[in-house]
Amino acid sequence: MLKTSTISIENFFENAHKKVVITDDRKKQLQIVAETIAKEYAKNEIVNLNFICTHNSRRSQLGQVWSFYAAAYFNLNIQSFSGGTEVTAFYRNTVKTLQKAGFLFKLEDFSHQNPKYQITFDGSRNYILGFSKLYDDTMNPEKFIAITTCNNADKNCPYIPTASYRFHLPFVDPKHADGTPNQDEAYLETNKQIAAEVYFIFTSVKKLLS
């Protein structure tokens, strides 16, 4: 089991919600996403979210992992997935920043190009499988709400035929800091931002359903 931190994921999640600044315009976008999720949830009692980015290596993985945790935190039957328009790898710095937040990674299938990890957290009975894949990989459901997380994916995926709805929520790509002294800080900031916005979406869904 790959683990580098004993921090409480719950504390990280709640602190991100309290401390990360989300602009009013962004909140309006997130609220629309939440309202759509709540509508689908009320109708089907389950929602599939698919976070899509070009390489499925950083932001889309963070979106999937935090939504996996948020579903348990808010006790919602929301399944999270991720994919890309290209296959690369679940980037090591993304794994590391999630480990520092408290997530547990177990190597399921070693590959220099694209290793597969079982991702879970303390107290969870389930895990998700993390690796880089296409957004329409056979492991992902055929019907889902698509959330694109980078500008390239927005440009390259104008039409996703299996998506019930499609929203574009771009995040700062921490890749710009790779190999610099600010690398860990950049990944942490993106990690916190995505955690905070996932918290906002899920708490809004919970309120709307109640």
Phi and psi in degrees as a GROMACS rama.xvg file:
@    title "Ramachandran Plot"
@    xaxis  label "Phi"
@    yaxis  label "Psi"
@TYPE xy
-91.8538  115.564  LEU-2
-145.881  131.577  LYS-3
-121.718  1.54942  THR-4
-148.06  150.283  SER-5
-107.512  12.5944  THR-6
-62.5031  147.679  ILE-7
-78.5183  124.324  SER-8
-60.7603  -37.6379  ILE-9
-59.0005  -43.9897  GLU-10
-64.1258  -42.9617  ASN-11
-60.6051  -46.6593  PHE-12
-62.0731  -48.1548  PHE-13
-70.1861  -38.0414  GLU-14
-66.7204  -37.4547  ASN-15
-61.584  -43.603  ALA-16
-59.5465  -40.8955  HIS-17
-77.9204  -33.5073  LYS-18
-104.283  -26.9797  LYS-19
-76.2485  132.293  VAL-20
-85.222  124.178  VAL-21
-114.822  123.014  ILE-22
-66.9296  159.781  THR-23
-61.2869  -40.2617  ASP-24
-63.1687  -40.7795  ASP-25
-66.3042  -39.5998  ARG-26
-60.2935  -37.5249  LYS-27
-62.7042  -41.2777  LYS-28
-62.9894  -46.6254  GLN-29
-64.2227  -35.7988  LEU-30
-66.0961  -37.0511  GLN-31
-64.4843  -41.7601  ILE-32
-60.1358  -46.6099  VAL-33
-61.4826  -42.353  ALA-34
-64.3319  -37.3463  GLU-35
-68.5559  -42.471  THR-36
-61.4353  -45.7786  ILE-37
-61.9226  -39.5983  ALA-38
-63.4348  -45.2966  LYS-39
-67.2762  -37.3215  GLU-40
-65.2505  -43.3849  TYR-41
-63.0643  -29.6157  ALA-42
-84.4111  -39.7839  LYS-43
-114.432  -10.8448  ASN-44
61.8673  18.4057  GLU-45
-161.351  146.258  ILE-46
-136.848  137.218  VAL-47
-106.521  124.459  ASN-48
-107.998  134.262  LEU-49
-123.718  109.573  ASN-50
-86.9219  123.796  PHE-51
-122.505  128.36  ILE-52
-140.526  163.361  CYS-53
-52.4913  -54.204  THR-54
-101.11  -7.38066  HIS-55
49.7246  50.9438  ASN-56
-127.524  -20.61  SER-57
-134.741  -85.3761  ARG-58
-64.6202  -41.1878  ARG-59
-66.7104  -34.3579  SER-60
-66.5164  -42.6681  GLN-61
-61.397  -41.383  LEU-62
-62.2668  -43.1365  GLY-63
-65.1515  -46.639  GLN-64
-64.8992  -43.7331  VAL-65
-69.3868  -32.1816  TRP-66
-70.2895  -34.4718  SER-67
-58.6052  -44.9659  PHE-68
-69.9715  -43.287  TYR-69
-61.3841  -35.0334  ALA-70
-61.5292  -38.4562  ALA-71
-73.716  -42.1979  ALA-72
-60.3178  -42.7088  TYR-73
-97.5377  2.02116  PHE-74
55.6216  55.4925  ASN-75
-122.221  142.39  LEU-76
-85.2813  67.1939  ASN-77
-117.016  121.35  ILE-78
-97.2342  138.173  GLN-79
-116.681  140.881  SER-80
-139.858  171.871  PHE-81
-153.68  161.397  SER-82
-169.768  175.993  GLY-83
-136.395  177.635  GLY-84
-90.2566  -10.3199  THR-85
-139.021  158.367  GLU-86
-103.691  126.042  VAL-87
-128.779  -96.5202  THR-88
-163.561  154.325  ALA-89
-71.2029  101.691  PHE-90
-61.6319  139.873  TYR-91
-57.7126  -38.3544  ARG-92
-67.4546  -28.2028  ASN-93
-69.7998  -43.3497  THR-94
-57.8006  -46.1501  VAL-95
-63.4828  -41.6988  LYS-96
-69.6739  -30.9515  THR-97
-73.0061  -35.8118  LEU-98
-63.074  -39.3957  GLN-99
-66.4334  -25.4339  LYS-100
-81.155  -10.0281  ALA-101
114.876  -1.89689  GLY-102
-72.7752  150.022  PHE-103
-104.736  131.615  LEU-104
-119.736  125.713  PHE-105
-117.748  122.824  LYS-106
-70.8051  116.625  LEU-107
-93.3564  -40.7963  GLU-108
-142.456  109.998  ASP-109
-78.5246  133.785  PHE-110
-152.421  132.094  SER-111
-61.9535  -32.492  HIS-112
-83.4517  -42.8029  GLN-113
-155.763  75.9123  ASN-114
-66.9368  154.618  PRO-115
-110.191  135.195  LYS-116
-121.488  138.583  TYR-117
-85.0858  121.325  GLN-118
-112.642  128.796  ILE-119
-150.124  -170.63  THR-120
-150.946  160.641  PHE-121
-55.6256  130.119  ASP-122
92.67  -9.78453  GLY-123
-86.5258  140.012  SER-124
-92.8805  -10.5449  ARG-125
-118.345  169.89  ASN-126
-144.559  161.721  TYR-127
-114.168  154.517  ILE-128
-98.7409  119.264  LEU-129
-106.361  120.622  GLY-130
-166.489  162.472  PHE-131
-78.1033  133.581  SER-132
-155.523  167.581  LYS-133
-72.7533  153.785  LEU-134
-64.0574  -23.6448  TYR-135
-104.662  25.0797  ASP-136
-55.6399  151.763  ASP-137
-62.9633  -19.9227  THR-138
-75.0553  -19.831  MET-139
-90.8631  149.627  ASN-140
-68.9705  159.133  PRO-141
-75.8782  -31.1854  GLU-142
-114.047  129.994  LYS-143
-162.918  165.436  PHE-144
-93.4962  121.304  ILE-145
-89.7711  133.571  ALA-146
-126.234  106.514  ILE-147
-86.8634  140.508  THR-148
-117.766  0.84857  THR-149
-144.1  157.001  CYS-150
-63.1306  -36.7281  ASN-151
-62.3478  -42.1121  ASN-152
-64.6292  -36.0764  ALA-153
-63.5866  -38.7226  ASP-154
-76.5869  -40.5217  LYS-155
-85.8037  -11.95  ASN-156
-121.431  60.6425  CYS-157
-67.1722  -20.4235  PRO-158
-139.958  119.274  TYR-159
-118.627  97.6025  ILE-160
-60.4966  -29.0486  PRO-161
-90.6912  -2.32775  THR-162
-80.9323  129.103  ALA-163
-69.8629  -38.1767  SER-164
-143.931  158.75  TYR-165
-138.438  127.606  ARG-166
-126.302  146.225  PHE-167
-112.09  114.49  HIS-168
-124.86  82.8211  LEU-169
-70.0959  142.651  PRO-170
-124.199  156.117  PHE-171
-62.8655  129.892  VAL-172
-82.4936  116.119  ASP-173
-70.4594  -5.81668  PRO-174
-55.493  -29.6877  LYS-175
-59.5998  -22.2619  HIS-176
-99.0513  0.53318  ALA-177
-55.6972  131.049  ASP-178
79.6932  6.98604  GLY-179
-109.927  166.753  THR-180
-63.4801  -19.6558  PRO-181
-93.562  10.0304  ASN-182
-56.6272  -54.1123  GLN-183
-63.1335  -39.1775  ASP-184
-65.088  -40.9644  GLU-185
-63.8017  -43.0187  ALA-186
-66.9406  -37.8779  TYR-187
-64.0429  -41.155  LEU-188
-64.3468  -43.46  GLU-189
-66.3886  -39.147  THR-190
-58.5263  -47.2478  ASN-191
-64.6544  -42.7831  LYS-192
-61.8238  -45.477  GLN-193
-67.6927  -40.7486  ILE-194
-58.9416  -44.2629  ALA-195
-64.3958  -41.3536  ALA-196
-74.474  -33.4107  GLU-197
-64.5156  -41.1353  VAL-198
-58.2146  -46.4327  TYR-199
-58.9438  -47.2936  PHE-200
-61.6529  -49.063  ILE-201
-69.3437  -39.0593  PHE-202
-67.1067  -33.5094  THR-203
-67.5324  -41.6211  SER-204
-59.7093  -45.6395  VAL-205
-59.7019  -43.0897  LYS-206
-65.3783  -42.0762  LYS-207
-65.1055  -36.3314  LEU-208
-74.3717  -24.0774  LEU-209
